[in-house]
Amino acid sequence: MNTRTITTIASLCFSLSAFFSCTGEKKDNQLSESEKKEGWTLLFDGVSTKGWHPYNNDQRTLTWSVSNGELVCGPDVRFDHLDLVTDKEYRNFELTFDWKINKGGNSGVFIDVQERPDLKATWASGPEYQLLESTHPDVKDSTKLTGGIFGFTSPVNTSAPTPAGQWNSSRIKQQDGRVEFYLNGALTLKVDLTSRAWADAVGKTHFSSSPEFGKHTSGHIALQDWQKVIAFKNVKIREL
């Protein structure tokens, strides 16, 4: 290798180094300067469960832990469920999160969750952004696919999530009860929780036996524990 070639390679390496130094390489569980200016905050700091607690402050052993910058629920095949909820309640917001799930996994993210002793589970009040691995038997039911409201609405875009163990990116936006779900950049759901159509539809499902389900446009955000390992990172929120 001649001197001129070595000089050219060195110059290229320096330029790339300077580029990443100036632009800022994306790091997990951190906010960029632009995100900070836009009002985003972290809901998961990458090292602890700070900002979260078990639903209704359940005192059973927590099944959630933090490992390698991931908020992990596991191991597989547990029969007690213990969902995590945010300490804070939210009304109008945009939430983004990355997630990966084990083969055959089933989980979800709830919004507008009400924490009360008479409500025994997060799903009794909060609509669920369904997270379902593509080999799970429930994929045969379109109302249980990833990106829809579990057991209620089919996604408008039925593109499948990534294979088991690979990361997906999801987004939830709520503004005055109008909700949008996104999966890997694609809109999957649009619904108005304040509409008559929503109330009528709830009355035709098994959620009709849960009088608080879908009746609220503010509340806690919750992560579901449901027998399979699921991991989250880059959980960020911006209040609107």
C-alpha positions in Angstrom: 0.0 0.0 0.0 1.6 3.3 -1.1 1.8 6.5 1.0 -0.9 8.2 -1.1 -3.4 5.4 -0.4 -2.7 5.4 3.3 -3.2 9.1 3.4 -6.6 8.8 1.5 -7.8 6.1 3.9 -6.7 8.1 7.0 -8.5 11.2 5.6 -11.7 9.2 5.0 -11.6 7.7 8.6 -11.1 11.2 10.0 -14.1 12.5 8.0 -16.4 9.7 9.1 -15.3 10.2 12.7 -16.0 13.9 12.5 -19.4 13.1 10.9 -20.6 10.9 13.7 -19.1 13.2 16.3 -21.1 16.2 14.9 -24.3 14.4 14.1 -24.4 12.3 17.2 -24.7 8.5 16.8 -28.1 7.3 18.2 -27.7 5.7 21.6 -30.4 3.6 23.4 -32.3 5.1 26.2 -31.0 8.6 25.6 -32.6 11.8 24.2 -31.0 13.7 21.4 -30.7 17.5 21.6 -33.6 17.9 19.1 -35.8 15.5 21.1 -35.1 17.5 24.3 -36.1 20.7 22.5 -39.3 19.0 21.2 -40.3 18.2 24.8 -39.6 14.4 24.9 -38.7 12.7 28.2 -37.5 9.2 28.9 -39.9 6.7 30.6 -37.1 4.2 30.9 -33.6 5.3 31.9 -31.9 2.0 30.8 -30.7 1.1 34.3 -33.7 1.0 36.6 -37.5 0.8 36.8 -37.6 4.4 38.2 -40.9 6.0 37.2 -42.8 2.7 37.2 -44.6 0.6 39.8 -46.7 -2.6 39.9 -50.4 -2.1 39.1 -52.3 -1.2 42.3 -48.9 -1.5 44.1 -49.2 -5.3 44.1 -46.6 -6.6 46.7 -45.9 -9.9 44.9 -42.3 -10.5 43.6 -41.7 -8.3 40.6 -41.2 -10.2 37.3 -39.6 -7.2 35.6 -35.9 -6.5 35.6 -33.3 -4.4 33.8 -30.6 -6.1 31.8 -28.2 -4.7 29.2 -30.2 -1.5 28.8 -33.5 -3.4 28.4 -36.6 -3.5 30.6 -37.3 -7.2 30.6 -40.3 -9.2 31.7 -39.6 -12.9 32.2 -38.6 -15.7 32.2 -41.2 -17.6 30.1 -44.1 -19.6 31.4 -45.2 -17.8 34.6 -48.8 -18.0 35.9 -48.9 -14.8 38.0 -49.1 -11.6 36.0 -47.8 -8.3 37.3 -48.2 -5.4 34.9 -46.0 -2.3 35.3 -47.7 1.2 35.3 -46.2 4.6 35.1 -46.1 6.7 38.3 -47.5 9.6 36.3 -50.8 9.9 34.4 -51.0 11.2 30.9 -53.8 12.8 28.8 -52.6 14.1 25.4 -49.3 12.5 24.5 -47.1 10.8 21.9 -45.4 7.7 23.1 -42.7 5.7 21.3 -41.0 2.5 22.3 -38.9 -0.3 20.9 -39.8 -3.9 21.8 -38.9 -7.5 21.1 -40.7 -10.7 22.1 -39.9 -14.4 22.4 -41.4 -17.0 20.0 -45.1 -17.5 20.7 -45.2 -14.3 22.8 -48.2 -12.2 23.7 -48.1 -8.8 25.4 -49.3 -5.3 25.2 -49.1 -1.6 26.1 -52.1 -0.1 27.8 -53.2 3.6 27.8 -55.6 5.5 30.0 -55.3 2.9 32.8 -57.2 3.7 36.0 -55.6 2.5 39.2 -58.3 1.6 41.7 -58.7 -1.3 44.2 -62.0 -2.3 42.6 -60.3 -2.7 39.2 -58.2 -5.8 39.4 -56.3 -5.5 36.2 -55.0 -2.9 33.8 -57.2 -4.3 31.0 -60.3 -3.5 32.9 -60.0 0.1 32.0 -57.2 0.6 29.5 -57.3 -0.2 25.7 -54.4 -2.3 24.8 -51.9 -1.8 21.9 -51.5 -5.5 21.1 -48.0 -7.0 20.8 -48.1 -10.5 19.3 -45.4 -12.7 17.9 -46.3 -14.0 14.4 -46.3 -17.7 15.3 -48.8 -17.3 18.2 -52.1 -19.1 17.5 -54.0 -15.8 18.0 -52.8 -14.5 14.7 -55.8 -16.3 13.2 -58.0 -13.6 14.9 -57.5 -10.3 13.2 -58.6 -8.4 16.3 -55.6 -9.8 18.1 -52.9 -8.8 15.7 -50.0 -6.5 16.6 -51.0 -2.8 16.2 -54.7 -3.2 16.9 -56.6 -2.8 20.2 -56.6 -6.3 21.6 -59.9 -8.2 21.1 -61.5 -5.2 19.7 -60.2 -3.7 16.4 -58.3 -5.1 13.5 -55.2 -3.1 12.3 -55.9 -1.1 9.2 -52.4 -2.1 8.1 -51.7 -5.7 8.8 -48.0 -5.8 8.1 -46.4 -8.3 10.5 -43.9 -7.4 13.1 -40.3 -8.5 12.9 -39.5 -12.2 13.7 -39.2 -13.3 17.3 -36.2 -11.8 19.2 -35.8 -8.9 16.8 -36.6 -5.2 17.6 -39.8 -3.4 16.5 -40.6 0.3 16.9 -44.1 1.4 17.9 -45.8 4.7 18.5 -49.0 5.7 20.2 -50.5 9.2 19.9 -53.5 10.4 21.8 -55.1 13.9 21.5 -58.4 14.6 23.2 -59.4 11.0 23.0 -58.4 10.5 19.4 -55.9 7.7 19.3 -53.5 6.5 16.6 -51.3 3.4 16.7 -48.2 2.9 14.5 -46.0 -0.2 13.9 -42.5 0.2 12.3 -43.6 3.5 10.8 -47.0 2.3 9.4 -50.4 3.5 10.8 -52.2 0.5 12.1 -55.2 2.0 14.0 -57.2 5.2 14.3 -60.1 5.5 16.8 -61.9 8.2 18.8 -62.6 7.1 22.3 -65.1 9.9 22.8 -67.3 8.9 19.9 -70.7 7.2 19.9 -69.3 4.6 17.5 -66.6 3.6 20.0 -69.2 3.3 22.9 -71.5 1.2 20.7 -68.7 -1.0 19.6 -67.5 -1.7 23.1 -71.0 -2.7 24.0 -70.8 -5.5 21.4 -67.6 -7.1 22.8 -66.7 -8.9 26.0 -65.4 -5.6 27.3 -69.0 -4.6 27.9 -68.7 -6.5 31.3 -65.9 -4.1 32.3 -67.8 -0.8 32.9 -64.6 1.3 33.0 -63.1 0.0 29.8 -62.4 2.7 27.2 -64.3 5.3 29.2 -61.3 7.5 29.9 -59.0 9.8 27.9 -56.3 10.1 30.5 -54.6 7.7 32.9 -51.5 5.6 33.4 -49.5 3.8 30.7 -49.0 0.1 31.4 -46.7 -2.7 30.2 -48.2 -6.2 30.2 -46.8 -9.3 31.9 -48.2 -12.3 30.1 -46.1 -15.5 30.5 -43.5 -14.8 27.7 -40.3 -12.8 27.7 -40.7 -9.4 26.3 -38.2 -6.5 26.4 -38.5 -2.8 25.9 -36.1 0.0 25.3 -36.1 3.7 24.1 -39.5 4.3 25.9 -40.1 8.0 25.3 -43.0 10.3 25.8 -43.9 13.8 24.8 -47.0 15.6 26.3 -49.0 17.5 23.7 
